[in-house]
Amino acid sequence: MALIRPFRGYRPRADVVEKVASPPYDVLSSDEAREAAAGNPLSFLHVVKAEIDLDPSVDVHSDEVYRMGARNLRRLIDDGFLVRDQAPCFYVYQQRMGAHLQAGLVVGASVDEYQSGLIKKHEHTRKDKETDRARHTEILGANAGPVFLTYRADPAVDSVVETVRAGEPEHDFVAEDGVGHTLWAVRDEDTIGALIRVFAAVPALYVADGHHRSAAASRVREIRKEANPGHTGEEQYNFFLAVLFPHDQLQILDYNRVVKDLGALTEDDFLGQVGTRFDVVATDSPKPVKKGSFGMYLGGRWYRLGAKPEAFSAGDPVANLDVSILQENLLGPLLGIEDPRTDPRIDFVGGIRGLDELERRCGLDAVAAFAFHPTGIEELMDIADAGKVMPPKSTWFEPKLRSGIIVKRLDD
C-alpha cells in the first residue's frame, strides 16, 4: 500500500507566486543562484540556497547558512508572502513543458514506508549530502523542496486527479524557462478520503529524484521521534513532502558524458579499439533513437556506436542499461575510468542542454563526448523492484519541480 497524508501547506500568495517559486537547490551553483535571485528578495533561493545572502567565504554546509535559510523562511511567512492553508489538504501539481504535460499529487509520504522499502530507491546516497539535507530540514523545521516519486499508473488515481484538475486552480504561471506550473488545492474531505483509499491499493512508490531528501527526512524523523516522549507516529514529521506522478506521464531525458582525455591513446588508436566492441559508423544524425545505440563525438565529428550482442548481459537489468554498457565496454576497459562517480576525467551533461553542448565542451575542456538514448522509466522501476541500484547519472527528469510553491512544516 502507499500511505499518504494531507497537510496544511504554506503557499505563496497568488500575486507573488512567480517571484517566490525557484529552481530546486541542486540544479544551480551558489554563483548561479546569486545571479538568479538578484533583485528578488522573495525568491525561494534565499531559503534553499541561503549562502547567497552571506559572504562567499562562508562554508555552504555550515549551520550559519541553514540558520539564514530559516530566517528567510520565517520572513516570507511573517510578511505574509507565504500563507498556510486553514485545513489539511492534498494538492495537484501540473507542469507543462512544450507538448509534454504531467500532473502529480502533492502529499505527505510515509517515512515508515521509506524505511521498510515500500518507497523504493534506485540510487546510493552519500552520507555528506544526507547530512546537509537533514541539517537544512531540521533547522528550517520544514520540507522546503519536494521529493519526486512515481508509481505504476492506476486508472482509479487518474480519475480522481482529473476531477480535481477540472476545477479552478490556486496558481497558474509560466516560469522564466518557459515551463508552466499549475496548482489545485484539494480541500473536499470526500475527495481527500478517495485519494487515500485509491493510493492504499498502489503497491509501491519509487523515488525518481530526491534520494538525499528522502534519506534526510528519515534521519529527521528519528531525531524528532527520540525527542518526543508522546510520539504517536501520526505527527507531520513522520511524513515528508513529495509529489507523486504516474509513471506513464514522466519524461526522462538522456544523461550524457564527456571525457577530458584519452589516456595514452591517440584518437586513431582509440577509434580502432572502440570498433572491436561496437559497430562504428560516421554520421550526421548522432542522436541515438533506440536502446544500445550511442553517439560519439571525437576529433570534430560524430559517430554512431551500436553495441554488439556480447555487450548485453541477459537477465541483469542493471548490466543491460545503456550507461552500464558504455561503462563496462568503453569507459572502463579502454579509458581506465573505473568509478565515474569520483573520477575527475569524466563529467556529465543533462540532455536538456542538447548535443550542441557536447560539441562545445569538446572545444573547451574535453576530447570526446557520448550521447545516450534515455533510460526508460520501466527500467528504473524494474531495477528498484529487484533491490538493485543504477549507476550514477543514469536519469535526467524534466521538467524539474519548483521549490517554494508548497512548503510542509514538520509540526502540525
Stockholm file with secondary structure:
# STOCKHOLM 1.0

chainA/1-412         MALIRPFRGYRPRADVVEKVASPPYDVLSSDEAREAAAGNPLSFLHVVKAEIDLDPSVDVHSDEVYRMGARNLRRLIDDGFLVRDQAPCFYVYQQRMGAHLQAGLVVGASVDEYQSGLIKKHEHTRKDKETDRARHTEILGANAGPVFLTYRADPAVDSVVETVRAGEPEHDFVAEDGVGHTLWAVRDEDTIGALIRVFAAVPALYVADGHHRSAAASRVREIRKEANPGHTGEEQYNFFLAVLFPHDQLQILDYNRVVKDLGALTEDDFLGQVGTRFDVVATDSPKPVKKGSFGMYLGGRWYRLGAKPEAFSAGDPVANLDVSILQENLLGPLLGIEDPRTDPRIDFVGGIRGLDELERRCGLDAVAAFAFHPTGIEELMDIADAGKVMPPKSTWFEPKLRSGIIVKRLDD
#=GR chainA/1-412 SS CCCEECBCCEEECTTTHHHHCBCCGGGSCHHHHHHHHTTCTTCTHHHHTGGGGSCTTSCTTSHHHHHHHHHHHHHHHHTTSEEECSSCBEEEEEEEETTEEEEEEEEEEEHHHHHHTSEECCSCCCHHHHHHHHHHHHHHTEECSCEEEEECCCHHHHHHHHHHHTSCCSEEEECTTSCEEEEEEECCHHHHHHHHHHHHTCCCEEEEECHHHHHHHHHHHHHHHHHCTTCCSCSGGGEEEEEEEEGGGCCEECEEEEESCCTTCCHHHHHHHHTTTEEEEECSCCSCCSTTEEEEEETTEEEEEEECGGGCCTTCTTTTSHHHHHIIIIITTTTCCCCTTTCTTEEEEEGGGHHHHHHHHHTTTCSEEEECCCCCHHHHHHHHHTTCCCCSSCCEESSCCCBSSCBEESCC
#=GC SS_cons         CCCEECBCCEEECTTTHHHHCBCCGGGSCHHHHHHHHTTCTTCTHHHHTGGGGSCTTSCTTSHHHHHHHHHHHHHHHHTTSEEECSSCBEEEEEEEETTEEEEEEEEEEEHHHHHHTSEECCSCCCHHHHHHHHHHHHHHTEECSCEEEEECCCHHHHHHHHHHHTSCCSEEEECTTSCEEEEEEECCHHHHHHHHHHHHTCCCEEEEECHHHHHHHHHHHHHHHHHCTTCCSCSGGGEEEEEEEEGGGCCEECEEEEESCCTTCCHHHHHHHHTTTEEEEECSCCSCCSTTEEEEEETTEEEEEEECGGGCCTTCTTTTSHHHHHIIIIITTTTCCCCTTTCTTEEEEEGGGHHHHHHHHHTTTCSEEEECCCCCHHHHHHHHHTTCCCCSSCCEESSCCCBSSCBEESCC
//
